[in-house]
């Protein structure tokens, strides 16, 4: 993964929120949108940016798409952190 591209993608709060949700567990598009409440076209744009950067992968389940963190990302749900190799992102605990 290219660190500059990762940092660019992480510069958006919506994308950060999606990664935080996926840290907990893989989610379908409708589950992500239930939490974010975005226009479907806008959500699709953000999910595509995350996928293009190699941060998420998708799996089709019937008519739905399941999103999960890329296997290349080391995740630690206990510390709420993601290790991208070039940097580590730690989410605040709520």
C-alpha positions as CSV (number, residue, x, y, z in Angstrom):
1,X,0.0,0.0,0.0
2,X,1.2,3.5,-0.9
3,X,1.5,5.6,2.3
4,X,0.7,8.9,0.6
5,X,-2.5,7.4,-0.9
6,X,-3.5,6.0,2.5
7,X,-3.0,9.4,4.2
8,X,-5.1,11.1,1.5
9,X,-7.9,8.7,1.9
10,X,-7.8,8.9,5.7
11,X,-8.2,12.7,5.4
12,X,-12.0,12.3,5.2
13,X,-14.1,11.9,8.4
14,X,-16.7,9.7,6.6
15,X,-14.0,7.2,5.5
16,X,-12.5,7.2,9.0
17,X,-15.9,6.4,10.4
18,X,-16.3,3.5,7.9
19,X,-12.9,2.1,8.9
20,X,-13.8,2.3,12.6
21,X,-17.0,0.4,11.9
22,X,-15.1,-2.3,10.0
23,X,-12.6,-2.6,12.8
24,X,-15.4,-4.1,14.9
25,X,-16.7,-6.5,12.2
26,X,-17.4,-6.8,8.5
27,X,-20.5,-5.0,7.4
28,X,-22.9,-4.8,4.5
29,X,-23.5,-1.6,2.7
30,X,-26.9,-1.1,4.2
31,X,-25.5,-1.5,7.7
32,X,-22.9,1.1,7.0
33,X,-25.5,3.5,5.6
34,X,-27.9,2.9,8.5
35,X,-25.2,4.2,10.8
36,X,-24.0,7.1,8.6
37,X,-27.2,8.1,6.9
38,X,-25.6,9.3,3.7
39,X,-27.0,9.5,0.2
40,X,-26.2,6.1,-1.4
41,X,-24.2,7.7,-4.2
42,X,-22.0,9.6,-1.7
43,X,-21.5,6.4,0.3
44,X,-20.6,4.5,-2.8
45,X,-18.0,7.2,-3.6
46,X,-16.4,6.8,-0.2
47,X,-16.4,3.0,-0.3
48,X,-14.8,3.1,-3.7
49,X,-12.0,5.4,-2.5
50,X,-11.3,3.0,0.4
51,X,-11.3,0.0,-2.0
52,X,-9.1,1.7,-4.5
53,X,-6.6,2.5,-1.8
54,X,-6.5,-1.1,-0.8
55,X,-8.0,-0.5,2.7
56,X,-11.1,-2.6,2.2
57,X,-12.1,-5.6,0.3
58,X,-15.6,-6.7,-0.8
59,X,-17.5,-9.9,-1.1
60,X,-20.9,-10.3,-2.7
61,X,-23.5,-12.1,-0.7
62,X,-26.6,-12.5,-2.8
63,X,-27.8,-9.1,-3.7
64,X,-25.7,-7.4,-1.0
65,X,-22.0,-6.5,-0.8
66,X,-20.1,-7.2,2.4
67,X,-17.2,-4.9,3.2
68,X,-14.2,-5.8,5.4
69,X,-10.8,-4.4,6.2
70,X,-8.1,-5.6,3.9
71,X,-6.1,-8.6,5.2
72,X,-3.0,-6.5,4.7
73,X,-4.0,-4.2,7.6
74,X,-3.1,-5.4,11.0
75,X,-5.9,-4.6,13.4
76,X,-6.2,-4.5,17.1
77,X,-9.8,-4.2,18.3
78,X,-8.8,-4.0,21.9
79,X,-6.7,-0.9,21.4
80,X,-9.0,0.4,18.6
81,X,-6.1,0.6,16.2
82,X,-5.2,-0.2,12.6
83,X,-1.6,-0.7,11.5
84,X,-1.2,0.1,7.8
85,X,2.6,-0.7,7.7
86,X,3.6,2.9,7.2
87,X,1.6,4.3,10.0
88,X,-0.8,3.3,12.8
89,X,-4.3,4.8,13.3
90,X,-5.8,4.7,16.8
91,X,-9.4,5.6,17.2
92,X,-10.7,7.3,20.4
93,X,-12.7,5.1,22.7
94,X,-16.2,6.4,23.2
